[in-house]
Amino acid sequence: MELRIVQSALEDLQAIQEYYREQDVPHIGDDFVAAILKHCEMLQIYPDIGRIVPEFNMDHIRELIHAPFRVVYLRQAKEIVLIRVWRSERQLELTENEA
């Protein structure tokens, strides 16, 4: 199964790195991003490992928890699409294009 990262998720990952760069600990942001991407690789083999996102309760919108982040993805027939990477306490809202 393919793993694809859309622009919104890429921007989220860049924002994580930028936040830690602003805190003068850029290595933490880099480590988080690398660990998140490594964690998401398992979705290629186990696409249902993430839980259904409670805010939407739709089987194809799932999330992996990589504390303190939520990695939201779409489980599709031939690919996994990472759509957002947000801090766990943030309320989820997806645009129509993402859902």
C-alpha positions as CSV (number, residue, x, y, z in Angstrom):
1,M,0.0,0.0,0.0
2,E,1.3,3.5,-0.9
3,L,1.8,6.2,1.7
4,R,1.2,9.7,0.5
5,I,1.6,13.0,2.4
6,V,-0.6,15.9,1.2
7,Q,0.4,19.5,1.4
8,S,-1.6,20.2,4.6
9,A,0.3,17.5,6.5
10,L,3.7,18.6,5.1
11,E,2.9,22.1,6.3
12,D,2.0,20.7,9.7
13,L,5.3,18.9,9.9
14,Q,7.2,22.0,8.9
15,A,5.3,24.0,11.5
16,I,6.4,21.5,14.2
17,Q,10.0,22.0,13.1
18,E,9.6,25.8,13.0
19,Y,8.1,25.8,16.5
20,Y,11.1,24.0,18.0
21,R,13.5,26.1,16.0
22,E,11.9,29.2,17.6
23,Q,12.4,27.6,21.0
24,D,16.1,27.2,20.3
25,V,15.9,23.3,20.3
26,P,15.7,22.5,16.5
27,H,16.9,19.0,17.1
28,I,13.7,18.2,19.0
29,G,11.5,19.3,16.1
30,D,13.6,17.3,13.7
31,D,13.4,14.2,15.9
32,F,9.7,14.5,16.3
33,V,9.2,14.7,12.5
34,A,11.5,11.8,11.8
35,A,9.8,9.7,14.5
36,I,6.3,10.6,13.3
37,L,7.2,9.6,9.7
38,K,8.8,6.4,10.9
39,H,5.7,5.6,13.0
40,C,3.4,6.2,9.9
41,E,5.4,3.7,7.8
42,M,3.6,0.9,9.6
43,L,0.3,2.0,8.1
44,Q,1.5,0.6,4.8
45,I,1.3,-2.9,6.3
46,Y,-1.4,-2.3,9.0
47,P,-3.7,0.4,7.6
48,D,-6.4,-0.2,10.2
49,I,-4.0,0.2,13.2
50,G,-5.1,3.7,13.8
51,R,-8.3,4.4,15.6
52,I,-11.4,6.0,14.0
53,V,-11.2,9.7,14.6
54,P,-14.0,10.3,17.3
55,E,-14.9,13.8,16.0
56,F,-16.0,12.2,12.6
57,N,-16.8,8.6,13.4
58,M,-16.1,7.6,9.8
59,D,-14.2,4.3,9.2
60,H,-11.9,5.8,6.5
61,I,-10.7,8.7,8.6
62,R,-8.3,7.4,11.2
63,E,-5.5,8.6,13.4
64,L,-2.3,7.5,14.9
65,I,-1.3,9.0,18.2
66,H,2.3,10.0,18.4
67,A,2.3,12.0,21.6
68,P,1.8,14.8,21.8
69,F,0.5,14.7,18.2
70,R,-2.4,13.2,16.3
71,V,-1.6,12.0,12.8
72,V,-4.8,12.0,10.8
73,Y,-5.0,9.9,7.7
74,L,-7.4,8.5,5.1
75,R,-7.5,4.8,4.6
76,Q,-8.2,4.3,0.9
77,A,-8.3,1.2,-1.3
78,K,-4.7,1.4,-2.5
79,E,-3.1,4.1,-0.4
80,I,-2.8,5.8,2.9
81,V,-3.0,9.6,2.8
82,L,-1.6,11.6,5.7
83,I,-3.7,14.7,5.9
84,R,-3.0,16.4,9.2
85,V,-0.5,16.3,12.0
86,W,-1.8,18.3,15.0
87,R,-1.2,18.6,18.7
88,S,-3.4,16.1,20.6
89,E,-5.3,18.8,22.4
90,R,-6.4,20.6,19.2
91,Q,-10.0,20.1,18.0
92,L,-10.0,18.5,14.6
93,E,-11.6,20.2,11.6
94,L,-11.1,18.8,8.1
95,T,-11.9,20.7,4.9
96,E,-14.1,19.1,2.3
97,N,-11.1,18.2,0.2
98,E,-9.5,16.2,3.0
99,A,-12.6,14.2,4.0
